[in-house]
Amino acid sequence: MRVFDPNGQPFPADKYVFGNVVGQKLLSIKRAWMTAVLKANGVEATYNDVANLSPESRAAFAKINLHVHDLRREAGSRWLEGGVPLHTVRDWLGHTSIAQTSTYLSGTQQTQHDAMKAFDARLQPLATGAGSGDHNRSQSDQGAIETTNEIAVGPDPVIN
């Protein structure tokens, strides 16, 4: 985030983060986007005499096939993978429905594996009886339940 002007003074709140060096609104970020994409892919951008990308740079950019809108998709997917609830991702992306948001997001097998692992970890206390969740029982009731659990644990019952 750009917070200081060229003289080192803080920008006021009405200046643009993705503006020019003095915080004014840019007419277009197209050239900056294309240059950044080329540079990230190891291509040195060249320009023609009117400051547009040269035909060679434009061809290289077209081969990369990355669009500004792809950043929204990536951000939404990362938020979801980071544990942000889907309805919050929907709100942050400015969508009106979860269905619209779902078309944007892409999960990975690793994401699915991590989600199942976290789910299993939450279930483990329930499976061992440590997380019954009933905190309103008296001590004697809890003791009776623990004894019952101890008796019930053993080999699988035989079903005829």
PESUL-V605887 format. One record per residue. N is the residue number from 1. RES is the residue in three letters. OMEGA is omega in radians with two decimals (NA if undefined). D_CENTER is the distance of its C-alpha to the mean C-alpha in Angstrom with 1 decimal. Layout:
BEGIN
{{N & RES & OMEGA & D_CENTER} {N & RES & OMEGA & D_CENTER}}
END
This chain:
BEGIN
{{1 & MET & 3.10 & 19.2} {2 & ARG & -3.12 & 22.9} {3 & VAL & -3.10 & 24.8} {4 & PHE & 3.09 & 28.3} {5 & ASP & -3.10 & 30.8} {6 & PRO & 3.12 & 32.9} {7 & ASN & 3.12 & 35.4} {8 & GLY & 3.13 & 32.9} {9 & GLN & 3.13 & 33.0} {10 & PRO & 3.05 & 30.0} {11 & PHE & 3.00 & 28.9} {12 & PRO & -3.05 & 29.6} {13 & ALA & -3.11 & 26.8} {14 & ASP & 3.13 & 28.0} {15 & LYS & -3.08 & 27.1} {16 & TYR & 3.09 & 24.3} {17 & VAL & 3.12 & 21.6} {18 & PHE & 3.12 & 21.5} {19 & GLY & 3.08 & 25.2} {20 & ASN & -3.05 & 28.2} {21 & VAL & 3.10 & 29.5} {22 & VAL & 3.02 & 31.1} {23 & GLY & 3.11 & 28.2} {24 & GLN & -3.14 & 29.6} {25 & LYS & 3.06 & 27.6} {26 & LEU & 3.07 & 27.4} {27 & LEU & -3.14 & 28.9} {28 & SER & 3.06 & 26.5} {29 & ILE & -3.04 & 23.7} {30 & LYS & -3.11 & 24.7} {31 & ARG & 3.13 & 26.7} {32 & ALA & 3.12 & 24.3} {33 & TRP & -3.12 & 21.4} {34 & MET & 3.13 & 23.9} {35 & THR & -3.13 & 25.2} {36 & ALA & 3.14 & 21.8} {37 & VAL & 3.12 & 20.8} {38 & LEU & -3.11 & 24.3} {39 & LYS & 3.13 & 24.3} {40 & ALA & 3.14 & 21.1} {41 & ASN & 3.05 & 22.9} {42 & GLY & -3.14 & 26.1} {43 & VAL & 3.08 & 28.0} {44 & GLU & -3.12 & 30.1} {45 & ALA & 3.03 & 30.1} {46 & THR & -3.04 & 33.7} {47 & TYR & 3.07 & 34.9} {48 & ASN & -3.04 & 38.0} {49 & ASP & 3.08 & 40.6} {50 & VAL & 3.03 & 38.8} {51 & ALA & 3.02 & 35.6} {52 & ASN & 3.10 & 33.7} {53 & LEU & 3.09 & 32.2} {54 & SER & 3.10 & 35.0} {55 & PRO & 3.13 & 35.3} {56 & GLU & 3.12 & 34.4} {57 & SER & 3.10 & 31.1} {58 & ARG & 3.12 & 30.4} {59 & ALA & 3.11 & 31.1} {60 & ALA & 3.12 & 28.8} {61 & PHE & -3.14 & 26.0} {62 & ALA & 3.12 & 26.6} {63 & LYS & -3.11 & 26.5} {64 & ILE & 3.05 & 23.0} {65 & ASN & 3.08 & 21.8} {66 & LEU & -3.07 & 18.6} {67 & HIS & 3.13 & 18.1} {68 & VAL & -3.11 & 16.6} {69 & HIS & 3.09 & 15.0} {70 & ASP & 3.11 & 13.1} {71 & LEU & 3.09 & 11.0} {72 & ARG & 3.14 & 9.8} {73 & ARG & -3.13 & 9.0} {74 & GLU & 3.14 & 7.1} {75 & ALA & 3.14 & 5.2} {76 & GLY & 3.13 & 4.8} {77 & SER & 3.14 & 4.3} {78 & ARG & 3.09 & 2.1} {79 & TRP & -3.13 & 1.7} {80 & LEU & 3.12 & 4.3} {81 & GLU & 3.13 & 5.1} {82 & GLY & 3.07 & 5.3} {83 & GLY & 3.10 & 7.5} {84 & VAL & -3.14 & 7.0} {85 & PRO & -3.07 & 9.7} {86 & LEU & -3.13 & 9.8} {87 & HIS & 3.09 & 12.5} {88 & THR & 3.07 & 10.7} {89 & VAL & 3.10 & 7.9} {90 & ARG & -3.12 & 11.3} {91 & ASP & -3.12 & 13.0} {92 & TRP & 3.11 & 10.7} {93 & LEU & 3.11 & 11.1} {94 & GLY & 3.14 & 14.7} {95 & HIS & -3.14 & 15.3} {96 & THR & -3.12 & 18.3} {97 & SER & 3.06 & 17.5} {98 & ILE & -3.14 & 15.1} {99 & ALA & 3.12 & 16.9} {100 & GLN & 3.14 & 16.0} {101 & THR & -3.09 & 12.2} {102 & SER & 3.12 & 12.7} {103 & THR & -3.14 & 14.4} {104 & TYR & -2.90 & 11.4} {105 & LEU & 3.06 & 9.0} {106 & SER & 3.08 & 10.1} {107 & GLY & 3.11 & 10.0} {108 & THR & 3.07 & 12.1} {109 & GLN & 3.13 & 15.2} {110 & GLN & 3.10 & 13.9} {111 & THR & 3.14 & 11.0} {112 & GLN & 3.11 & 13.9} {113 & HIS & -3.13 & 16.2} {114 & ASP & 3.13 & 14.1} {115 & ALA & 3.13 & 13.8} {116 & MET & 3.12 & 17.5} {117 & LYS & 3.11 & 18.4} {118 & ALA & 3.11 & 16.9} {119 & PHE & 3.12 & 18.7} {120 & ASP & 3.13 & 21.8} {121 & ALA & 3.10 & 21.8} {122 & ARG & 3.14 & 21.8} {123 & LEU & -3.06 & 24.6} {124 & GLN & 3.11 & 26.7} {125 & PRO & 3.12 & 28.3} {126 & LEU & -3.12 & 29.3} {127 & ALA & -3.13 & 30.9} {128 & THR & 3.14 & 32.9} {129 & GLY & -3.10 & 34.0} {130 & ALA & -3.08 & 32.5} {131 & GLY & -3.08 & 30.1} {132 & SER & 3.09 & 32.4} {133 & GLY & 3.14 & 31.0} {134 & ASP & -3.07 & 34.5} {135 & HIS & -3.08 & 35.4} {136 & ASN & -3.14 & 38.3} {137 & ARG & 3.04 & 40.8} {138 & SER & 3.14 & 43.8} {139 & GLN & -3.12 & 44.2} {140 & SER & 3.09 & 47.0} {141 & ASP & -3.13 & 44.8} {142 & GLN & 3.11 & 42.0} {143 & GLY & 3.14 & 44.7} {144 & ALA & -3.14 & 46.0} {145 & ILE & 3.13 & 42.6} {146 & GLU & 3.12 & 42.0} {147 & THR & 3.11 & 45.5} {148 & THR & 3.12 & 44.8} {149 & ASN & -3.13 & 41.6} {150 & GLU & 3.14 & 43.6} {151 & ILE & -3.07 & 46.2} {152 & ALA & -3.11 & 43.9} {153 & VAL & 3.14 & 42.1} {154 & GLY & -3.14 & 44.0} {155 & PRO & 3.12 & 44.6} {156 & ASP & 3.12 & 43.3} {157 & PRO & 3.11 & 45.9} {158 & VAL & 3.13 & 48.2} {159 & ILE & -3.14 & 47.9} {160 & ASN & NA & 51.2}}
END
